[in-house]
């Protein structure tokens, strides 16, 4: 058997087109039963014709984002009614109706006319399914250029296709696919370019952030974690132009390497500083241990304060060594200060006893009375002072009261001594004696002048003697009042 294209064995299954994925498999031409009731009831040649549209295969509209998960949208095929679009004569000649009229598409000899009509209708359904797949691909935005090429190829075969169905409708659908493919391709290109631009900006931002971290950050752990996050995010970004992507990757890699070098240098320097700190603190431990047995409480305590200042300035050694060295240093320090505290406690007890002794001493000598016997008072005061110094120190809080009471006794004796000295001052007594001598001299001059009849000279000498007598009495009075 031959079809309209001159192909032989049109009735053999292998002569039918291989359906696309998702298209229904055609029933072999030798099938005893029609593929549908409509095919079985197909009118004979010359019978009345009804102009009704056959149902068309349709694509399932993808949900938003479905194209990303299903690059080939699922197509649900429907079976057409070939009797509306053609016929198979009793002699096996197969016809199809188009807008240009009827044309022969082949010959059917493998069964009755209804089976032939069903066979050519199934071949049309296969073809319609392919078109529906192309429509679905175009709607999903899947490679419009390839979709147009496939639609063009199918459209070129339609004028000679050995199928019975709505060829004009299929032609219009293919034409629409080809017309919209260019628009879809342009849109896809624009979308691809927009996506490329957005993804490029994302990588540029990540590269810039990595460079900022590499140049400025000193939060080593946080920055290292962030660079790993940037790398993970970088791997998810697709669609960047290869040359641009390579250039951005070199920027990111260079920044990451710079950060790693800077971090490595930092920790290497930190290791050196910690090693130096460890050595310095070991020296301080040795000095502290040497001083731990000292009994120079004040001086050694000051040295320990200086050692602690040096310890803090030395910096941190490696953690485990730092903690061990600190325990060693503190142990030596504790030995010294424990001994000092024990000595201080003993000293405080001694000071309390000294205070009690001085209290008793004050009670014993507070009866001193210099007005009654100045020499005895002075002797008693010397004894008091000697015993006071021999007793030693007292608690600080009692020192002022005890010293004040001692100063009171000392002041009473000192004032009595000063008063006696003023009364027996040799210089004052000598001046008073000189004044008396001058009085005697002027009285003698007055007597001589009177004897010589020099009354006026005598009166003048007596007047001067009177003046010197007053001065002598004043001087003697001053001495006696001391």
C-alpha positions in Angstrom: 0.0 0.0 0.0 1.2 3.6 -0.7 0.2 7.0 0.8 0.1 10.3 -0.9 3.8 10.8 -0.5 4.6 7.6 -2.3 5.5 5.7 0.8 4.9 1.9 0.7 3.4 -0.3 3.4 1.2 2.4 4.8 -0.6 -0.2 6.7 2.5 -1.4 8.6 2.9 -0.1 12.1 6.5 0.9 11.4 5.4 3.3 8.7 3.6 5.5 11.3 5.6 8.5 12.8 7.2 7.8 16.1 5.3 9.8 18.7 7.0 12.4 20.9 7.3 11.8 24.7 3.9 12.1 26.2 2.0 11.4 22.9 -0.4 8.4 22.6 1.0 5.4 20.9 -1.0 4.7 17.6 -3.0 1.6 17.4 -1.6 -0.8 14.8 -3.4 -0.5 11.4 -4.4 -4.0 11.5 -6.5 -3.6 14.7 -9.8 -5.2 14.4 -11.6 -2.4 16.3 -11.8 1.3 15.7 -10.0 3.5 18.2 -13.1 5.4 19.1 -16.9 5.2 18.6 -16.7 8.3 16.4 -14.3 6.5 14.1 -16.6 3.4 13.9 -19.5 5.6 13.0 -17.6 7.5 10.3 -19.8 8.3 7.2 -19.2 6.5 4.0 -17.9 8.5 1.0 -20.5 10.8 -0.4 -22.4 10.9 2.9 -23.5 14.1 4.6 -20.7 16.1 6.3 -21.1 18.0 9.6 -18.8 21.0 10.1 -17.8 20.6 13.8 -14.5 21.4 15.2 -12.6 18.4 16.6 -11.3 18.7 20.1 -7.6 19.7 20.2 -4.8 18.5 22.5 -4.1 21.1 25.1 -1.1 21.9 27.3 -1.5 22.0 31.0 -0.8 25.6 32.1 2.2 25.6 34.3 2.0 27.0 37.8 4.3 30.0 38.6 7.8 28.6 38.8 6.8 25.3 37.3 9.0 25.7 34.3 12.1 25.7 36.6 11.1 22.2 37.7 9.5 20.8 34.5 11.4 21.9 31.4 9.0 19.8 29.4 5.5 20.7 30.5 3.0 17.8 30.8 0.6 17.7 27.8 -2.7 15.9 28.1 -3.7 14.7 24.6 -7.3 14.4 23.5 -8.6 12.2 20.7 -10.0 14.0 17.6 -13.0 12.8 15.5 -11.4 12.0 12.1 -14.8 11.6 10.5 -15.3 15.4 10.6 -12.1 15.9 8.6 -11.9 13.1 6.1 -12.9 9.7 4.9 -11.6 6.3 3.7 -13.4 4.9 0.6 -14.4 1.3 0.3 -11.5 0.8 -2.0 -9.2 2.1 0.7 -8.5 5.5 -0.7 -8.0 8.0 2.2 -9.1 11.6 1.9 -8.6 14.7 4.1 -10.5 18.0 3.9 -8.7 21.3 4.0 -9.6 24.9 3.1 -8.3 24.2 -0.4 -10.6 21.1 -0.7 -10.2 17.4 -0.4 -7.0 15.6 -1.3 -5.9 12.0 -1.2 -3.4 11.2 1.5 -2.9 7.5 1.0 -4.5 4.1 0.6 -5.8 1.7 3.3 -5.9 -2.0 2.6 -5.4 -3.6 6.1 -9.0 -3.6 7.2 -12.3 -1.9 6.6 -12.8 1.8 6.0 -13.6 2.6 9.7 -10.3 1.1 10.8 -8.5 3.1 8.2 -10.2 6.3 9.2 -9.2 5.6 12.9 -5.6 4.9 11.8 -5.2 8.2 10.0 -7.0 10.0 12.8 -4.5 8.6 15.3 -1.6 9.8 13.2 -3.2 13.2 13.2 -3.6 13.1 17.0 0.1 12.2 17.3 1.0 15.2 15.2 -1.4 17.5 17.2 0.3 16.3 20.4 3.6 17.4 19.0 2.2 20.8 18.3 0.7 21.0 21.7 4.1 20.2 23.2 5.6 23.0 21.2 2.9 25.4 22.4 3.6 24.3 26.0 7.3 24.8 25.6 6.7 28.3 24.1 4.4 29.2 27.0 7.0 28.0 29.5 9.7 30.0 27.8 11.8 27.0 26.9 14.3 27.8 24.1 12.0 29.7 21.7 14.5 29.3 18.8 14.4 25.5 18.9 10.6 25.6 19.3 10.3 27.8 16.1 12.6 25.4 14.2 10.5 22.4 15.2 7.3 24.2 14.4 8.6 25.2 10.9 9.6 21.6 10.2 6.2 20.3 11.2 4.5 23.0 9.1 6.5 22.1 6.0 5.2 18.4 6.3 1.5 19.3 6.7 0.7 19.8 3.0 1.6 16.2 2.4 1.0 14.7 5.8 -0.8 11.3 5.7 -3.2 12.2 8.5 -6.9 13.0 8.8 -7.8 15.9 11.1 -8.0 19.7 11.3 -4.9 20.4 9.3 -5.9 24.0 8.7 -6.3 24.5 12.5 -3.0 22.8 13.1 -1.4 25.0 10.4 -2.8 28.1 12.2 -1.4 26.9 15.5 2.0 26.3 14.0 2.0 29.7 12.4 1.1 31.3 15.8 4.0 29.4 17.4 6.4 30.6 14.7 5.1 34.2 15.0 5.4 34.2 18.8 8.7 32.4 18.9 10.6 35.5 17.9 8.9 37.6 20.5 9.4 34.8 23.1 13.1 34.5 22.1 13.5 38.3 22.5 11.8 38.2 25.8 13.9 35.2 26.9 17.0 37.0 25.8 16.0 40.1 27.7 15.1 38.0 30.8 18.4 36.1 30.4 20.3 39.4 30.2 18.4 40.8 33.2 19.2 37.6 35.2 22.8 37.8 34.1 23.0 41.4 35.2 21.4 40.6 38.6 23.6 37.6 39.1 26.7 39.6 38.1 25.8 42.4 40.6 25.4 39.7 43.3 28.9 38.4 42.6 30.3 41.9 42.4 28.8 42.7 45.8 30.2 39.5 47.3 33.6 40.2 45.8 33.5 43.8 47.1 32.5 42.5 50.6 35.3 39.9 50.5 37.8 42.7 49.6 36.6 44.9 52.4 37.0 41.9 54.9 40.4 41.2 53.5 41.6 44.8 54.0 39.9 45.9 57.2 38.5 43.1 59.3 40.3 42.0 62.5 37.4 39.8 63.8 39.2 36.8 62.5 36.6 34.1 63.3 33.6 36.1 62.3 35.3 37.2 59.1 36.5 33.7 58.3 32.9 32.3 58.8 31.6 35.1 56.6 34.0 34.3 53.7 32.9 30.7 53.8 29.3 31.8 53.6 30.2 34.0 50.7 31.8 31.0 49.0 28.7 28.9 49.5 26.5 31.7 48.2 28.9 32.2 45.2 28.4 28.6 44.2 24.6 29.0 43.9 24.9 32.0 41.5 24.5 31.0 37.8 24.2 32.7 34.5 27.1 35.1 34.7 29.2 35.7 31.5 32.2 33.4 31.6 34.9 36.2 31.3 33.1 38.4 33.8 32.7 35.4 36.1 36.4 34.5 35.8 37.4 38.0 36.6 35.1 38.2 39.6 36.3 34.9 40.9 39.9 36.1 40.7 38.9 39.1 42.7 37.2 37.0 45.3 40.1 34.4 45.4 42.7 37.2 45.8 40.7 38.8 48.6 40.3 35.5 50.4 44.0 34.7 50.0 44.9 38.2 51.3 42.7 37.7 54.3 44.2 34.3 55.0 47.7 35.8 54.7 46.9 38.7 57.0 45.2 36.4 59.5 48.2 34.0 59.4 50.6 36.9 60.0 48.5 38.1 62.9 48.4 34.7 64.6 52.1 34.2 63.9 52.9 37.5 65.5 50.5 36.6 68.4 52.4 33.4 68.8 55.7 35.3 69.0 54.2 37.7 71.5 52.8 34.9 73.6 56.2 33.1 73.6 57.9 36.3 74.7 55.2 36.8 77.4 55.7 33.3 78.6 59.5 33.8 78.9 59.0 37.1 80.7 56.4 35.6 83.2 58.7 32.7 83.9 61.4 35.3 85.0 58.8 37.1 87.2 57.9 33.8 88.8 61.6 33.1 89.7 61.9 36.6 91.2 58.7 36.2 93.2 59.8 32.8 94.5 63.1 34.4 95.6 61.3 37.1 97.5 58.7 34.8 99.1 60.9 34.3 102.2 61.8 37.9 102.8 61.0 39.6 106.1 61.4 43.1 104.8 57.7 43.5 104.9 57.3 47.0 103.6 60.1 47.0 101.0 59.2 43.5 99.6 55.5 44.3 99.4 56.4 47.3 97.2 58.6 45.0 95.0 55.7 42.6 94.7 53.4 45.4 93.6 56.0 46.3 90.9 56.2 42.7 89.8 52.4 42.5 89.5 52.5 45.6 87.3 55.2 44.0 85.1 53.1 40.8 84.9 50.1 42.7 83.5 52.3 44.6 81.0 53.9 41.3 79.8 50.8 40.3 77.9 49.2 36.9 77.6 51.1 33.7 77.2 49.5 30.6 75.7 46.4 29.8 77.8 47.5 26.6 79.5 51.0 28.0 80.2 49.6 31.4 81.3 47.3 29.8 83.9 50.1 27.5 85.2 52.5 30.5 85.5 49.9 32.6 87.3 49.3 29.9 89.8 53.1 29.7 90.4 53.5 33.5 90.7 50.5 33.8 93.0 51.7 30.9 95.2 55.0 32.7 95.8 53.1 36.0 96.5 50.8 34.3 98.9 53.7 32.8 100.9 55.2 36.2 101.5 51.9 38.0 102.3 50.8 35.2 104.6 54.0 35.5 106.6 53.7 39.3 106.6 50.1 39.0 107.9 51.2 36.6 110.6 54.0 39.0 111.6 51.5 41.9 111.5 49.2 40.0 113.7 52.0 39.4 116.2 53.1 43.0 116.0 49.5 44.2 116.6 49.4 42.1 119.8 52.7 43.6 120.9 51.5 47.1 120.1 48.4 46.5 122.2 50.6 45.5 125.1 52.8 48.5 124.6 49.7 50.7 124.7 48.7 49.2 128.0 52.2 49.8 129.4 52.2 53.4 128.3 48.7 53.9 129.7 50.0 52.6 133.1 53.1 54.8 132.8 51.0 57.9 132.3 48.9 57.0 135.3 52.1 56.7 137.4 53.6 60.1 136.3 50.6 62.3 135.9 51.1 63.5 139.6 54.3 65.5 138.7 54.1 69.0 140.3 56.8 71.3 139.2 55.5 74.2 141.3 56.3 72.2 144.4 59.7 70.9 143.4 61.0 71.8 140.0 64.1 69.6 140.1 62.1 66.5 141.2 59.6 67.2 138.5 62.3 67.5 135.8 63.9 64.2 137.1 60.6 62.4 137.0 59.9 63.7 133.5 63.3 62.3 132.3 62.4 58.9 133.8 59.0 59.0 132.1 60.5 59.8 128.7 63.1 57.1 128.9 60.6 54.4 129.9 58.2 55.7 127.2 60.8 55.3 124.4 61.8 51.9 125.7 58.3 50.5 125.5 58.1 51.0 121.7 55.2 51.5 119.3 51.5 51.4 119.9 48.5 50.8 117.6 48.0 53.7 115.2 44.5 54.4 116.5 45.7 54.9 120.1 48.8 56.8 119.3 47.3 60.3 119.2 45.6 60.0 122.6 48.7 58.6 124.4 51.1 61.1 122.8 48.7 64.0 123.7 48.7 63.0 127.4 52.5 62.8 127.4 52.8 66.2 125.8 50.6 67.6 128.5 53.0 66.5 131.3 56.0 67.7 129.3 54.4 71.1 128.7 53.7 71.6 132.5 57.3 70.9 133.4 58.7 72.9 130.6 56.7 76.0 131.5 57.8 75.8 135.1 61.5 75.6 134.0 61.0 78.6 131.6 59.5 80.6 134.4 62.4 79.9 136.8 65.0 80.8 134.1 63.4 84.1 133.5 63.5 84.9 137.2 67.2 84.1 137.4 68.3 85.5 134.1 71.9 86.8 134.7 71.7 89.4 131.9 68.6 91.0 133.4 70.1 91.0 136.8 73.3 92.6 135.5 71.3 95.4 133.7 69.4 96.1 137.0 72.7 96.3 138.9 74.1 98.7 136.3 71.1 101.0 136.7 71.7 101.1 140.5 75.3 102.0 140.0 74.3 104.9 137.8 71.9 106.1 140.5 74.8 106.0 143.1 77.0 107.9 140.7 74.5 110.7 140.1 73.8 111.0 143.8 77.5 111.4 144.5 77.7 114.1 141.8 74.8 115.9 143.4 76.4 115.8 146.8 79.7 117.3 145.5 77.9 120.0 143.6 75.9 120.9 146.7 79.0 121.1 148.7 80.6 123.4 146.1 77.6 125.6 146.2 76.5 124.6 142.8 72.9 124.2 143.5 71.7 124.0 139.9 74.2 121.2 139.1 73.2 119.4 142.2 69.6 119.5 141.3 70.3 118.3 137.8 72.3 115.3 139.1 69.6 114.4 141.6 67.1 114.5 138.7 69.1 112.1 136.7 69.7 109.8 139.7 65.9 109.7 140.2 65.4 108.7 136.5 68.0 105.9 136.8 66.5 104.7 140.0 63.1 104.3 138.3 64.8 102.3 135.5 66.6 100.1 138.0 63.4 99.4 139.9 61.6 98.6 136.6 64.4 96.1 135.6 64.4 94.5 139.0 60.6 94.2 138.9 60.6 92.6 135.5 63.0 89.9 136.7 61.0 89.2 139.8 57.8 88.9 137.9 59.1 86.1 135.6 
